[in-house]
Amino acid sequence: MEAIEQVRKQIEPHECELRQNEMLTCYAPIDPILRALGWDTEDPDHVVPEFQTEVGRPDYILCYADLRIRIEAKKFRSIGVNEDEFKRAYIKAVLLWQSKKFAIM
């Protein structure tokens, strides 16, 4: 959880930019958290950005053995404000966990 707190502190001054740019949301908070969890974001055998699937193009596919985990990023804080974004992500995934700040699907 230390990594999440560190990322939170790093992105806090850039909240305005993160609200406008989904790719920056991937780059600034998501990539560092994936790396802290042990995912090599520079190894396409394990982390594949923007991979075309049968149901769309998620922002990341995490590959582990035969498992494929889809990660769909949205602009910073857009899910709580824009219910359509949440519905679109929900339709393509299964909700595993949700808080007021983010959801894991």
N, CA, C and O atoms as a DFTB+ gen file, in Angstrom:
420 C
 N C O
     1  1       0.809      -1.202       0.000
     2  2       0.000       0.000       0.000
     3  2       0.856       1.272       0.000
     4  3       0.368       2.355      -0.322
     5  1       2.109       1.133       0.356
     6  2       3.011       2.280       0.324
     7  2       3.136       2.837      -1.090
     8  3       3.195       4.050      -1.290
     9  1       3.177       1.930      -2.069
    10  2       3.289       2.368      -3.470
    11  2       2.070       3.178      -3.884
    12  3       2.199       4.173      -4.596
    13  1       0.906       2.765      -3.450
    14  2      -0.321       3.496      -3.796
    15  2      -0.296       4.881      -3.171
    16  3      -0.683       5.856      -3.815
    17  1       0.145       4.980      -1.951
    18  2       0.238       6.283      -1.284
    19  2       1.255       7.180      -2.001
    20  3       1.013       8.375      -2.169
    21  1       2.361       6.623      -2.414
    22  2       3.378       7.395      -3.134
    23  2       2.822       7.900      -4.469
    24  3       3.035       9.056      -4.834
    25  1       2.117       7.041      -5.189
    26  2       1.516       7.447      -6.463
    27  2       0.481       8.539      -6.225
    28  3       0.415       9.509      -6.980
    29  1      -0.323       8.385      -5.182
    30  2      -1.331       9.395      -4.860
    31  2      -0.693      10.766      -4.666
    32  3      -1.196      11.770      -5.170
    33  1       0.408      10.804      -3.938
    34  2       1.100      12.073      -3.693
    35  2       1.681      12.650      -4.985
    36  3       1.679      13.865      -5.183
    37  1       2.175      11.779      -5.857
    38  2       2.775      12.246      -7.104
    39  2       1.735      12.798      -8.077
    40  3       2.013      13.760      -8.792
    41  1       0.560      12.213      -8.113
    42  2      -0.436      12.647      -9.098
    43  2      -1.320      13.783      -8.606
    44  3      -1.946      14.480      -9.404
    45  1      -1.370      13.968      -7.296
    46  2      -2.252      14.996      -6.729
    47  2      -2.093      16.368      -7.392
    48  3      -3.106      16.993      -7.706
    49  1      -0.876      16.867      -7.620
    50  2      -0.733      18.184      -8.251
    51  2      -1.162      18.210      -9.727
    52  3      -1.293      19.283     -10.316
    53  1      -1.378      17.037     -10.316
    54  2      -1.687      16.950     -11.745
    55  2      -3.129      16.511     -12.007
    56  3      -3.455      16.052     -13.102
    57  1      -3.976      16.653     -11.009
    58  2      -5.348      16.165     -11.136
    59  2      -6.077      16.772     -12.335
    60  3      -6.810      16.064     -13.026
    61  1      -5.894      18.038     -12.587
    62  2      -6.572      18.699     -13.711
    63  2      -6.192      18.039     -15.036
    64  3      -7.066      17.755     -15.856
    65  1      -4.917      17.794     -15.251
    66  2      -4.463      17.150     -16.479
    67  2      -4.966      15.716     -16.584
    68  3      -5.329      15.260     -17.668
    69  1      -4.987      15.010     -15.464
    70  2      -5.452      13.622     -15.451
    71  2      -6.934      13.518     -15.771
    72  3      -7.378      12.516     -16.331
    73  1      -7.702      14.538     -15.424
    74  2      -9.141      14.535     -15.729
    75  2      -9.396      14.693     -17.225
    76  3     -10.475      14.353     -17.710
    77  1      -8.416      15.203     -17.953
    78  2      -8.577      15.468     -19.377
    79  2      -7.980      14.395     -20.277
    80  3      -8.268      14.364     -21.473
    81  1      -7.152      13.514     -19.721
    82  2      -6.337      12.663     -20.564
    83  2      -6.279      11.234     -20.019
    84  3      -5.625      10.975     -19.009
    85  1      -6.961      10.318     -20.686
    86  2      -6.995       8.930     -20.235
    87  2      -5.614       8.277     -20.296
    88  3      -5.259       7.497     -19.412
    89  1      -4.838       8.588     -21.329
    90  2      -3.505       7.994     -21.452
    91  2      -2.593       8.428     -20.308
    92  3      -1.793       7.637     -19.809
    93  1      -2.717       9.683     -19.900
    94  2      -1.940      10.158     -18.759
    95  2      -2.360       9.413     -17.489
    96  3      -1.534       9.167     -16.610
    97  1      -3.640       9.056     -17.393
    98  2      -4.114       8.258     -16.259
    99  2      -3.443       6.892     -16.260
   100  3      -3.131       6.354     -15.197
   101  1      -3.220       6.332     -17.431
   102  2      -2.493       5.056     -17.507
   103  2      -1.044       5.248     -17.082
   104  3      -0.511       4.496     -16.266
   105  1      -0.430       6.255     -17.644
   106  2       1.006       6.488     -17.448
   107  2       1.363       6.866     -16.008
   108  3       2.297       6.308     -15.433
   109  1       0.621       7.810     -15.426
   110  2       1.016       8.341     -14.114
   111  2       0.619       7.446     -12.940
   112  3       1.498       7.076     -12.162
   113  1      -0.644       7.078     -12.765
   114  2      -0.945       6.239     -11.604
   115  2      -0.937       4.737     -11.866
   116  3      -0.497       3.978     -11.002
   117  1      -1.406       4.280     -13.023
   118  2      -1.585       2.839     -13.212
   119  2      -0.257       2.120     -13.441
   120  3       0.007       1.107     -12.792
   121  1       0.581       2.616     -14.343
   122  2       1.870       1.962     -14.595
   123  2       2.705       1.786     -13.329
   124  3       3.204       0.686     -13.090
   125  1       2.880       2.830     -12.503
   126  2       3.675       2.641     -11.276
   127  2       3.072       1.621     -10.307
   128  3       3.800       0.889      -9.636
   129  1       1.746       1.577     -10.237
   130  2       1.109       0.593      -9.350
   131  2       1.334      -0.814      -9.885
   132  3       1.631      -1.729      -9.117
   133  1       1.196      -0.994     -11.195
   134  2       1.473      -2.315     -11.778
   135  2       2.911      -2.740     -11.492
   136  3       3.159      -3.887     -11.120
   137  1       3.856      -1.819     -11.666
   138  2       5.262      -2.151     -11.390
   139  2       5.465      -2.504      -9.915
   140  3       6.207      -3.434      -9.597
   141  1       4.812      -1.768      -9.017
   142  2       4.928      -2.060      -7.583
   143  2       4.360      -3.438      -7.248
   144  3       4.794      -4.084      -6.294
   145  1       3.391      -3.878      -8.038
   146  2       2.800      -5.206      -7.832
   147  2       3.603      -6.308      -8.516
   148  3       3.232      -7.480      -8.459
   149  1       4.714      -5.925      -9.168
   150  2       5.593      -6.914      -9.770
   151  2       5.407      -7.124     -11.264
   152  3       6.062      -7.991     -11.842
   153  1       4.536      -6.358     -11.904
   154  2       4.331      -6.477     -13.348
   155  2       5.382      -5.652     -14.078
   156  3       5.587      -4.479     -13.767
   157  1       6.043      -6.268     -15.047
   158  2       7.035      -5.572     -15.865
   159  2       6.287      -4.901     -17.020
   160  3       5.973      -5.543     -18.022
   161  1       6.011      -3.621     -16.872
   162  2       5.205      -2.896     -17.860
   163  2       5.926      -2.707     -19.191
   164  3       5.328      -2.248     -20.164
   165  1       7.206      -3.059     -19.235
   166  2       7.972      -2.945     -20.477
   167  2       8.150      -4.289     -21.175
   168  3       8.819      -4.363     -22.206
   169  1       7.564      -5.347     -20.629
   170  2       7.673      -6.681     -21.212
   171  2       6.338      -7.074     -21.835
   172  3       5.397      -7.391     -21.107
   173  1       6.229      -7.061     -23.170
   174  2       4.959      -7.376     -23.810
   175  2       4.508      -8.834     -23.648
   176  3       3.395      -9.182     -24.041
   177  1       5.352      -9.675     -23.079
   178  2       4.901     -11.023     -22.744
   179  2       4.021     -11.015     -21.498
   180  3       3.280     -11.964     -21.245
   181  1       4.109      -9.930     -20.719
   182  2       3.349      -9.849     -19.470
   183  2       2.339      -8.720     -19.433
   184  3       1.256      -8.876     -18.868
   185  1       2.674      -7.589     -20.024
   186  2       1.770      -6.429     -20.024
   187  2       1.662      -5.930     -21.461
   188  3       2.648      -5.506     -22.064
   189  1       0.433      -5.989     -22.000
   190  2       0.221      -5.584     -23.388
   191  2      -0.754      -4.408     -23.405
   192  3      -1.919      -4.575     -23.044
   193  1      -0.306      -3.230     -23.814
   194  2      -1.221      -2.093     -23.893
   195  2      -2.040      -2.126     -25.181
   196  3      -1.553      -2.525     -26.238
   197  1      -3.301      -1.693     -25.063
   198  2      -4.174      -1.509     -26.232
   199  2      -4.257      -2.744     -27.133
   200  3      -4.181      -2.620     -28.355
   201  1      -4.410      -3.911     -26.552
   202  2      -4.496      -5.155     -27.319
   203  2      -5.931      -5.382     -27.799
   204  3      -6.868      -5.338     -27.002
   205  1      -6.099      -5.622     -29.081
   206  2      -7.433      -5.844     -29.639
   207  2      -7.971      -7.201     -29.193
   208  3      -7.306      -8.222     -29.365
   209  1      -9.175      -7.211     -28.618
   210  2      -9.837      -8.450     -28.203
   211  2     -11.171      -8.545     -28.928
   212  3     -11.540      -7.654     -29.694
   213  1     -11.885      -9.630     -28.679
   214  2     -13.190      -9.833     -29.322
   215  2     -14.247      -8.837     -28.840
   216  3     -15.260      -8.638     -29.510
   217  1     -14.019      -8.216     -27.694
   218  2     -15.003      -7.266     -27.162
   219  2     -14.446      -5.850     -27.034
   220  3     -14.986      -5.036     -26.285
   221  1     -13.389      -5.560     -27.747
   222  2     -12.858      -4.204     -27.710
   223  2     -11.359      -4.180     -27.485
   224  3     -10.660      -5.179     -27.649
   225  1     -10.899      -3.010     -27.107
   226  2      -9.466      -2.787     -26.921
   227  2      -9.233      -2.233     -25.514
   228  3      -9.279      -1.018     -25.317
   229  1      -8.985      -3.105     -24.533
   230  2      -8.719      -2.608     -23.181
   231  2      -7.378      -1.867     -23.138
   232  3      -6.523      -2.050     -24.003
   233  1      -7.220      -1.040     -22.125
   234  2      -5.985      -0.273     -22.002
   235  2      -4.787      -1.168     -21.712
   236  3      -3.668      -0.862     -22.124
   237  1      -5.014      -2.258     -21.012
   238  2      -3.945      -3.219     -20.721
   239  2      -4.520      -4.634     -20.738
   240  3      -5.685      -4.857     -20.408
   241  1      -3.684      -5.566     -21.124
   242  2      -3.921      -6.983     -20.866
   243  2      -2.720      -7.442     -20.038
   244  3      -1.572      -7.278     -20.452
   245  1      -2.993      -8.016     -18.870
   246  2      -1.928      -8.614     -18.054
   247  2      -1.948     -10.105     -18.329
   248  3      -3.001     -10.739     -18.257
   249  1      -0.798     -10.665     -18.640
   250  2      -0.692     -12.077     -19.005
   251  2       0.096     -12.827     -17.939
   252  3       1.220     -12.457     -17.599
   253  1      -0.511     -13.878     -17.424
   254  2       0.161     -14.731     -16.445
   255  2      -0.265     -16.164     -16.735
   256  3      -1.434     -16.517     -16.572
   257  1       0.683     -16.983     -17.162
   258  2       0.387     -18.357     -17.581
   259  2      -0.721     -18.289     -18.636
   260  3      -0.567     -17.605     -19.648
   261  1      -1.831     -18.988     -18.411
   262  2      -2.940     -18.966     -19.370
   263  2      -3.984     -17.909     -19.039
   264  3      -4.993     -17.801     -19.735
   265  1      -3.758     -17.137     -17.998
   266  2      -4.723     -16.106     -17.592
   267  2      -4.498     -14.815     -18.360
   268  3      -3.360     -14.456     -18.663
   269  1      -5.577     -14.122     -18.674
   270  2      -5.529     -12.804     -19.302
   271  2      -6.432     -11.885     -18.485
   272  3      -7.631     -12.132     -18.353
   273  1      -5.845     -10.830     -17.943
   274  2      -6.588      -9.880     -17.116
   275  2      -6.684      -8.570     -17.873
   276  3      -5.667      -7.995     -18.262
   277  1      -7.905      -8.096     -18.083
   278  2      -8.133      -6.845     -18.805
   279  2      -8.178      -5.684     -17.819
   280  3      -8.796      -5.779     -16.759
   281  1      -7.522      -4.597     -18.178
   282  2      -7.611      -3.366     -17.389
   283  2      -8.099      -2.267     -18.309
   284  3      -7.504      -1.998     -19.353
   285  1      -9.179      -1.642     -17.912
   286  2      -9.745      -0.526     -18.665
   287  2      -9.594       0.726     -17.820
   288  3     -10.152       0.807     -16.726
   289  1      -8.858       1.689     -18.309
   290  2      -8.650       2.953     -17.602
   291  2      -9.647       3.992     -18.109
   292  3     -10.075       3.950     -19.263
   293  1      -9.999       4.899     -17.251
   294  2     -10.837       6.037     -17.618
   295  2     -10.164       7.294     -17.101
   296  3      -9.310       7.231     -16.216
   297  1     -10.545       8.426     -17.648
   298  2      -9.985       9.686     -17.169
   299  2     -10.153       9.757     -15.664
   300  3     -11.139       9.262     -15.117
   301  1      -9.195      10.369     -15.002
   302  2      -9.166      10.481     -13.547
   303  2     -10.473      11.063     -13.018
   304  3     -10.913      12.125     -13.457
   305  1     -11.075      10.370     -12.092
   306  2     -12.315      10.754     -11.422
   307  2     -13.526      10.853     -12.347
   308  3     -14.533      11.442     -11.954
   309  1     -13.470      10.310     -13.545
   310  2     -14.604      10.417     -14.468
   311  2     -15.699       9.414     -14.162
   312  3     -16.856       9.652     -14.509
   313  1     -15.374       8.308     -13.530
   314  2     -16.391       7.285     -13.291
   315  2     -17.461       7.772     -12.327
   316  3     -18.645       7.529     -12.558
   317  1     -17.084       8.442     -11.269
   318  2     -18.073       8.941     -10.328
   319  2     -18.923      10.058     -10.902
   320  3     -20.065      10.253     -10.485
   321  1     -18.374      10.786     -11.852
   322  2     -19.069      11.921     -12.454
   323  2     -19.876      11.488     -13.668
   324  3     -20.999      11.949     -13.873
   325  1     -19.310      10.618     -14.455
   326  2     -19.918      10.220     -15.711
   327  2     -20.363       8.764     -15.628
   328  3     -19.559       7.854     -15.828
   329  1     -21.634       8.546     -15.335
   330  2     -22.146       7.188     -15.171
   331  2     -22.068       6.379     -16.458
   332  3     -21.959       5.154     -16.407
   333  1     -22.122       7.043     -17.617
   334  2     -22.010       6.318     -18.883
   335  2     -20.664       5.628     -19.004
   336  3     -20.592       4.508     -19.510
   337  1     -19.583       6.277     -18.546
   338  2     -18.255       5.665     -18.575
   339  2     -18.239       4.409     -17.710
   340  3     -17.690       3.381     -18.107
   341  1     -18.840       4.499     -16.532
   342  2     -18.880       3.346     -15.638
   343  2     -19.687       2.215     -16.273
   344  3     -19.267       1.058     -16.237
   345  1     -20.832       2.541     -16.850
   346  2     -21.677       1.519     -17.477
   347  2     -20.952       0.844     -18.635
   348  3     -21.025      -0.375     -18.790
   349  1     -20.254       1.629     -19.444
   350  2     -19.517       1.073     -20.584
   351  2     -18.430       0.111     -20.086
   352  3     -18.267      -0.977     -20.638
   353  1     -17.699       0.504     -19.060
   354  2     -16.660      -0.370     -18.506
   355  2     -17.292      -1.607     -17.869
   356  3     -16.764      -2.712     -18.000
   357  1     -18.411      -1.425     -17.185
   358  2     -19.075      -2.538     -16.490
   359  2     -19.590      -3.579     -17.475
   360  3     -19.490      -4.779     -17.217
   361  1     -20.133      -3.137     -18.587
   362  2     -20.669      -4.059     -19.586
   363  2     -19.571      -4.970     -20.111
   364  3     -19.826      -6.136     -20.412
   365  1     -18.353      -4.454     -20.225
   366  2     -17.238      -5.225     -20.765
   367  2     -16.497      -6.025     -19.705
   368  3     -15.570      -6.761     -20.041
   369  1     -16.871      -5.906     -18.448
   370  2     -16.091      -6.557     -17.392
   371  2     -17.000      -7.013     -16.259
   372  3     -18.214      -6.809     -16.288
   373  1     -16.395      -7.621     -15.282
   374  2     -17.092      -8.044     -14.073
   375  2     -16.550      -7.215     -12.928
   376  3     -15.337      -7.139     -12.733
   377  1     -17.444      -6.590     -12.164
   378  2     -17.016      -5.758     -11.043
   379  2     -16.519      -6.650      -9.914
   380  3     -17.254      -7.497      -9.407
   381  1     -15.254      -6.450      -9.524
   382  2     -14.677      -7.217      -8.426
   383  2     -14.676      -6.439      -7.126
   384  3     -14.862      -7.013      -6.053
   385  1     -14.466      -5.117      -7.218
   386  2     -14.395      -4.293      -6.017
   387  2     -14.599      -2.841      -6.404
   388  3     -14.165      -2.414      -7.473
   389  1     -15.252      -2.086      -5.549
   390  2     -15.482      -0.675      -5.850
   391  2     -15.434       0.136      -4.560
   392  3     -15.926      -0.299      -3.518
   393  1     -14.841       1.308      -4.646
   394  2     -14.879       2.275      -3.557
   395  2     -15.335       3.589      -4.160
   396  3     -15.698       3.642      -5.335
   397  1     -15.318       4.645      -3.370
   398  2     -15.703       5.952      -3.897
   399  2     -14.679       6.486      -4.891
   400  3     -15.012       7.339      -5.714
   401  1     -13.434       6.000      -4.831
   402  2     -12.372       6.552      -5.671
   403  2     -12.078       5.731      -6.913
   404  3     -11.725       6.301      -7.945
   405  1     -12.211       4.392      -6.850
   406  2     -11.944       3.595      -8.044
   407  2     -12.633       2.251      -7.937
   408  3     -13.115       1.857      -6.875
   409  1     -12.666       1.561      -9.059
   410  2     -13.283       0.239      -9.119
   411  2     -12.303      -0.726      -9.763
   412  3     -11.512      -0.354     -10.629
   413  1     -12.373      -1.965      -9.323
   414  2     -11.593      -3.023      -9.953
   415  2     -12.595      -3.959     -10.602
   416  3     -13.454      -4.540      -9.940
   417  1     -12.463      -4.091     -11.912
   418  2     -13.409      -4.912     -12.670
   419  2     -12.665      -6.008     -13.384
   420  3     -13.278      -6.816     -14.083
